[in-house]
Amino acid sequence: MTVSPALFPPLQRVALTTLQVNLGYRCNQSCAHCHVNAGPTRTEMMEAELLELIPLVLRRHRIGCLDLTGGAPELHPGFRKLVAEVRSAGIAVIDRCNLTILNEPGHGDLAEFLAEQGVAVTASLPCYTADNVDRQRGDGVFDRSLQGLHQLNALGYGSGDPERQLDLVYNPLGAALPPPQATLEADYKRELARLGIRFDRLLTLANMPIQRFARQLELKGELDDYWQVLEQAHNPTNLETVMCRQLVSVDWEGSLYDCDFNQQLSLPRPGVIRHLRDLLEVEVDLSGDSIHTGRHCFGCTAGAGSSCGGALQA
């Protein structure tokens, strides 16, 4: 018997603190859980004209954090120029890094650049064992990820320095909610310490049943069951702290969305402010705006919650 989808509660935005920008879908990896279908053959990439608007928007709206994602955002030819300009304005930058990019040809000095600029690195490492990581992200990825972590550690990342913040991201291997974040973080720190690796925080994220991951679940006949897991684990107290309430997502073409998942589902923001240019052409305060919600939003409120900053509850 098919159960009708539950309705997600309405949400409104509060003060905007983060601009999350997807610089393009090109990536040096093709991960099984990737909700943007990124990979080496993707060609979508933000044009230079739009890239130049980002620092202007950040300053005009007094947004304190630029969160860069992809694909591998570092593959964009304007990545370093953008980061340097934003950091020179005293605005925090997060680089959502897949770690293996740090040892790709032509990127040997990338870790040094990130350290010089004081960029926070949020790096995906879905397990602390090689078998599980390679199964989700490709053969050899675990060893190459460790190489990247050693590079970052040698530059002071993962030692508690706020200018060298290093957070790791855990995703479950399949259709299950993440375990408690604090418990898993302790496991990660213990096991990675044996490999000479240190980091600051572990962020646990639930896999969102959209794009590549949704197709895999559908092929296995597990998609409907996973939707039920998310809906039945809905925790209404997480509604106060879901990331979309303080964040706006920008795709590689400059269009605005309420979150990265809405971006991949082509669910535009309500209202007339739909593009990066709109944030410069009109006086606008996004506080109080309605957020475009849907069934997938249960992925952020299930259990302890899930956001770009990890679990919403201890």
RODO-2510 file (C-alpha; in nm, 4 decimals, decimal comma):
residues 314
     n   res          X          Y          Z
     1     m     0,0000     0,0000     0,0000
     2     t     0,1338     0,3449    -0,0961
     3     v     0,1165     0,6025     0,1828
     4     s     0,0361     0,9613     0,0805
     5     p     0,3275     1,2046     0,1315
     6     a     0,3091     1,4134     0,4466
     7     l     0,2858     1,7916     0,4169
     8     f     0,5885     1,9818     0,5400
     9     p     0,5157     2,2743     0,7763
    10     p     0,5537     2,6305     0,6405
    11     l     0,8809     2,8151     0,7027
    12     q     0,9888     3,1803     0,6942
    13     r     1,3389     3,3224     0,6588
    14     v     1,5088     3,5171     0,9380
    15     a     1,8163     3,7394     0,8999
    16     l     2,0407     3,6303     0,6126
    17     t     2,3860     3,5194     0,7313
    18     t     2,5151     3,2977     0,4473
    19     l     2,5290     3,3118     0,0694
    20     q     2,5885     2,9613    -0,0646
    21     v     2,7125     2,9623    -0,4232
    22     n     2,7438     2,6639    -0,6562
    23     l     3,0269     2,7540    -0,8944
    24     g     2,9558     2,4650    -1,1309
    25     y     2,9009     2,0906    -1,1638
    26     r     3,2443     1,9897    -1,2880
    27     c     3,4180     1,7593    -1,0396
    28     n     3,7114     1,5204    -1,0368
    29     q     3,4896     1,2584    -0,8674
    30     s     3,1489     1,0965    -0,9297
    31     c     3,0155     1,0058    -0,5843
    32     a     2,7199     0,7713    -0,5418
    33     h     2,5432     1,0033    -0,2962
    34     c     2,5955     1,3235    -0,4991
    35     h     2,2665     1,5129    -0,5212
    36     v     2,3924     1,7446    -0,7986
    37     n     2,5120     1,4698    -1,0357
    38     a     2,8567     1,6305    -1,0454
    39     g     3,1402     1,4637    -1,2333
    40     p     3,4378     1,5052    -1,4683
    41     t     3,2206     1,5310    -1,7808
    42     r     2,9976     1,8143    -1,6544
    43     t     3,0650     2,1507    -1,8213
    44     e     2,8294     2,3877    -1,6364
    45     m     3,0276     2,6706    -1,4764
    46     m     2,9448     3,0211    -1,3517
    47     e     3,0424     3,2975    -1,5932
    48     a     3,2977     3,5586    -1,4878
    49     e     3,0369     3,8376    -1,5072
    50     l     2,8249     3,6691    -1,2411
    51     l     3,1258     3,5812    -1,0277
    52     e     3,2058     3,9529    -1,0023
    53     l     2,8628     4,0222    -0,8507
    54     i     2,9178     3,7953    -0,5500
    55     p     3,1434     4,0291    -0,3449
    56     l     2,9077     4,3196    -0,4228
    57     v     2,6054     4,1278    -0,2940
    58     l     2,7893     4,0166     0,0181
    59     r     2,8906     4,3724     0,1056
    60     r     2,5580     4,5332     0,0189
    61     h     2,3561     4,2933     0,2318
    62     r     2,6200     4,2616     0,5066
    63     i     2,6290     3,8836     0,4659
    64     g     2,9022     3,7411     0,6877
    65     c     2,9770     3,4123     0,5140
    66     l     3,0314     3,2897     0,1571
    67     d     2,9832     2,9127     0,1289
    68     l     3,1354     2,7769    -0,1943
    69     t     3,0235     2,4456    -0,3368
    70     g     3,0029     2,2523    -0,6638
    71     g     3,1065     2,0035    -0,8124
    72     a     3,4529     2,0845    -0,6978
    73     p     3,4383     2,4645    -0,6580
    74     e     3,8193     2,4870    -0,6793
    75     l     3,8037     2,3786    -1,0465
    76     h     3,6459     2,7124    -1,1407
    77     p     3,9193     2,9321    -1,2933
    78     g     3,7956     3,2310    -1,0919
    79     f     3,7906     3,0502    -0,7569
    80     r     4,1094     3,1975    -0,6137
    81     k     4,0392     3,5543    -0,7255
    82     l     3,6912     3,5384    -0,5728
    83     v     3,8171     3,3954    -0,2443
    84     a     4,0941     3,6544    -0,2123
    85     e     3,8567     3,9449    -0,2791
    86     v     3,5951     3,8233    -0,0319
    87     r     3,8506     3,7499     0,2395
    88     s     4,0082     4,0947     0,1928
    89     a     3,6674     4,2379     0,2867
    90     g     3,6759     4,0430     0,6145
    91     i     3,4013     3,8010     0,5094
    92     a     3,4320     3,4347     0,6077
    93     v     3,4665     3,1759     0,3299
    94     i     3,3841     2,8046     0,3491
    95     d     3,5293     2,5761     0,0832
    96     r     3,3318     2,2528     0,0488
    97     c     3,6276     2,0450    -0,0564
    98     n     3,6378     1,6806    -0,1648
    99     l     4,0033     1,6530    -0,0464
   100     t     4,1245     1,4672    -0,3573
   101     i     4,1296     1,7962    -0,5491
   102     l     4,4275     1,8957    -0,3306
   103     n     4,6484     1,6413    -0,5078
   104     e     4,5145     1,6793    -0,8617
   105     p     4,7654     1,8017    -1,1242
   106     g     4,7747     2,1809    -1,1293
   107     h     4,6401     2,2145    -0,7736
   108     g     4,9500     2,1262    -0,5736
   109     d     4,9544     2,4666    -0,4019
   110     l     4,5787     2,4796    -0,3330
   111     a     4,6103     2,3823     0,0343
   112     e     4,8676     2,6590     0,0876
   113     f     4,6352     2,9114    -0,0785
   114     l     4,3440     2,8124     0,1454
   115     a     4,5627     2,8426     0,4541
   116     e     4,7024     3,1819     0,3505
   117     q     4,3505     3,3143     0,3010
   118     g     4,2151     3,1686     0,6258
   119     v     3,9470     2,9712     0,4407
   120     a     3,7453     2,7205     0,6434
   121     v     3,7536     2,3765     0,4834
   122     t     3,4516     2,1477     0,5064
   123     a     3,5568     1,8157     0,3593
   124     s     3,3542     1,5074     0,2733
   125     l     3,4821     1,1836     0,4278
   126     p     3,1873     0,9438     0,4586
   127     c     3,3760     0,6932     0,6744
   128     y     3,7095     0,6341     0,8437
   129     t     3,7670     0,3037     0,6610
   130     a     3,8961     0,2663     0,3061
   131     d     3,6379     0,0088     0,1942
   132     n     3,3362     0,2224     0,2794
   133     v     3,4798     0,5445     0,1353
   134     d     3,5917     0,3827    -0,1891
   135     r     3,2549     0,2096    -0,2289
   136     q     3,0748     0,5440    -0,2129
   137     r     3,3278     0,7705    -0,3834
   138     g     3,5475     0,5544    -0,6079
   139     d     3,8578     0,3336    -0,5912
   140     g     4,1555     0,4956    -0,4234
   141     v     3,9613     0,7951    -0,2934
   142     f     4,0247     0,7132     0,0739
   143     d     4,4028     0,7124     0,0360
   144     r     4,3957     1,0308    -0,1694
   145     s     4,1666     1,1916     0,0894
   146     l     4,4194     1,1076     0,3619
   147     q     4,6914     1,2721     0,1530
   148     g     4,4805     1,5874     0,1382
   149     l     4,4148     1,5790     0,5129
   150     h     4,7853     1,5408     0,5855
   151     q     4,8523     1,8467     0,3659
   152     l     4,5961     2,0506     0,5571
   153     n     4,7190     1,9313     0,8966
   154     a     5,0753     2,0302     0,8056
   155     l     4,9457     2,3840     0,7452
   156     g     4,7756     2,4050     1,0846
   157     y     4,4262     2,2914     0,9909
   158     g     4,2391     2,0835     1,2477
   159     s     4,4260     2,2207     1,5508
   160     g     4,1537     2,4473     1,6876
   161     d     4,2741     2,7617     1,5088
   162     p     3,9626     2,9515     1,3839
   163     e     4,1678     3,0636     1,0812
   164     r     4,2380     2,6986     0,9956
   165     q     3,8992     2,5368     1,0579
   166     l     3,8753     2,1806     0,9275
   167     d     3,5411     1,9997     0,9496
   168     l     3,4675     1,6563     0,8049
   169     v     3,1305     1,5501     0,6638
   170     y     2,9722     1,2089     0,7129
   171     n     2,6983     1,0699     0,4881
   172     p     2,5413     0,7265     0,5473
   173     l     2,6178     0,4673     0,2823
   174     g     2,2511     0,4046     0,2072
   175     a     1,8909     0,4686     0,3028
   176     a     1,9371     0,5331     0,6737
   177     l     1,9623     0,8307     0,9066
   178     p     2,3059     0,9260     1,0425
   179     p     2,3980     0,8027     1,3913
   180     p     2,4377     1,0561     1,6757
   181     q     2,6911     1,3182     1,5661
   182     a     2,8884     1,3447     1,8932
   183     t     2,9321     0,9671     1,9238
   184     l     3,0420     0,9285     1,5640
   185     e     3,2781     1,2266     1,5939
   186     a     3,4546     1,0526     1,8822
   187     d     3,4900     0,7385     1,6685
   188     y     3,6294     0,9400     1,3762
   189     k     3,8814     1,1231     1,5962
   190     r     4,0005     0,8006     1,7530
   191     e     4,0390     0,6095     1,4265
   192     l     4,1863     0,8943     1,2221
   193     a     4,4331     0,9792     1,4996
   194     r     4,5819     0,6351     1,4422
   195     l     4,6506     0,7507     1,0858
   196     g     4,8027     1,0786     1,2029
   197     i     4,4977     1,2870     1,1106
   198     r     4,3290     1,5555     1,3205
   199     f     4,0217     1,7687     1,2503
   200     d     3,7942     2,0067     1,4405
   201     r     3,4365     1,8833     1,3987
   202     l     3,2409     1,6059     1,2326
   203     l     2,9202     1,7117     1,0569
   204     t     2,6604     1,4395     0,9973
   205     l     2,4298     1,4845     0,6967
   206     a     2,1370     1,2724     0,5862
   207     n     2,1389     1,1677     0,2222
   208     m     1,8679     1,3544     0,0338
   209     p     1,6550     1,1329    -0,1955
   210     i     1,6957     1,3435    -0,5087
   211     q     1,8947     1,3132    -0,8326
   212     r     2,1579     1,0337    -0,8439
   213     f     2,0842     0,8958    -0,4971
   214     a     1,7089     0,8862    -0,5585
   215     r     1,7580     0,6928    -0,8828
   216     q     1,9753     0,4380    -0,7054
   217     l     1,7136     0,3869    -0,4345
   218     e     1,4403     0,3540    -0,6946
   219     l     1,6346     0,0859    -0,8822
   220     k     1,6709    -0,1074    -0,5554
   221     g     1,3031    -0,0638    -0,4684
   222     e     1,3990     0,1328    -0,1537
   223     l     1,2874     0,4859    -0,2405
   224     d     0,9358     0,4755    -0,0918
   225     d     1,0656     0,3137     0,2268
   226     y     1,3283     0,5868     0,2684
   227     w     1,0672     0,8586     0,2259
   228     q     0,8711     0,6938     0,5064
   229     v     1,1814     0,6831     0,7276
   230     l     1,2335     1,0575     0,6831
   231     e     0,8702     1,1536     0,7360
   232     q     0,8202     0,9344     1,0408
   233     a     1,1393     1,0697     1,2011
   234     h     1,0321     1,4344     1,1544
   235     n     1,1302     1,6372     1,4613
   236     p     0,9385     1,9689     1,4719
   237     t     1,1916     2,1305     1,7062
   238     n     1,4388     2,1284     1,4152
   239     l     1,2217     2,3759     1,2242
   240     e     1,3738     2,6648     1,4192
   241     t     1,7290     2,5951     1,3025
   242     v     1,7090     2,4477     0,9502
   243     m     1,9728     2,6086     0,7314
   244     c     1,7344     2,7625     0,4762
   245     r     1,6084     3,0133     0,7337
   246     q     1,9413     3,2008     0,7266
   247     l     2,0774     3,1062     0,3851
   248     v     2,0182     3,1765     0,0168
   249     s     2,1512     2,9364    -0,2467
   250     v     2,2823     3,0550    -0,5848
   251     d     2,3207     2,8229    -0,8825
   252     w     2,5898     2,8475    -1,1513
   253     e     2,3596     3,0641    -1,3637
   254     g     2,2970     3,3125    -1,0819
   255     s     1,9411     3,2033    -1,0003
   256     l     1,8387     3,2126    -0,6338
   257     y     1,6907     2,9275    -0,4309
   258     d     1,6022     2,8740    -0,0678
   259     c     1,8541     2,5905    -0,0361
   260     d     2,0875     2,3726    -0,2391
   261     f     1,8313     2,0928    -0,2568
   262     n     1,5605     2,3220    -0,3956
   263     q     1,8172     2,4301    -0,6523
   264     q     1,8597     2,0724    -0,7754
   265     l     1,4831     2,0218    -0,7835
   266     s     1,4302     2,3503    -0,9750
   267     l     1,2068     2,4890    -0,7011
   268     p     1,2514     2,8685    -0,7245
   269     r     1,2198     3,1137    -0,4388
   270     p     0,8718     3,2600    -0,3869
   271     g     0,8409     3,6267    -0,4815
   272     v     1,0166     3,8469    -0,7377
   273     i     1,3746     3,8247    -0,6091
   274     r     1,4930     3,5360    -0,8264
   275     h     1,8476     3,6222    -0,9426
   276     l     2,1801     3,7424    -0,8037
   277     r     2,1347     4,0680    -0,9963
   278     d     1,8044     4,1307    -0,8180
   279     l     1,9912     4,1565    -0,4896
   280     l     2,1801     4,4567    -0,6303
   281     e     1,9084     4,6283    -0,8310
   282     v     1,6444     4,6691    -0,5629
   283     e     1,6322     4,7472    -0,1937
   284     v     1,5301     4,4189    -0,0385
   285     d     1,5132     4,2541     0,3004
   286     l     1,4526     3,8813     0,2729
   287     s     1,3628     3,8446     0,6415
   288     g     1,0093     3,7133     0,6791
   289     d     0,9930     3,5708     0,3259
   290     s     0,8192     3,2373     0,2807
   291     i     1,0476     2,9441     0,1986
   292     h     0,9616     2,6990    -0,0783
   293     t     0,9197     2,3673     0,1028
   294     g     0,8385     2,0161    -0,0127
   295     r     0,8553     1,6508     0,0817
   296     h     1,2356     1,6475     0,0592
   297     c     1,2538     1,8945     0,3497
   298     f     1,1904     1,6043     0,5882
   299     g     1,5513     1,5069     0,5110
   300     c     1,6619     1,8128     0,7095
   301     t     1,4287     1,7700     1,0079
   302     a     1,4414     1,3923     1,0569
   303     g     1,5913     1,2734     1,3861
   304     a     1,8690     1,5019     1,5095
   305     g     1,8330     1,7119     1,1950
   306     s     2,0668     1,7676     0,9037
   307     s     2,2141     2,0846     0,7566
   308     c     2,5265     2,2140     0,5880
   309     g     2,6507     2,2690     0,9430
   310     g     2,5775     1,9122     1,0499
   311     a     2,3183     1,7880     1,2988
   312     l     2,0765     2,0459     1,4390
   313     q     2,0639     1,8852     1,7827
   314     a     2,3165     1,7215     2,0092
***
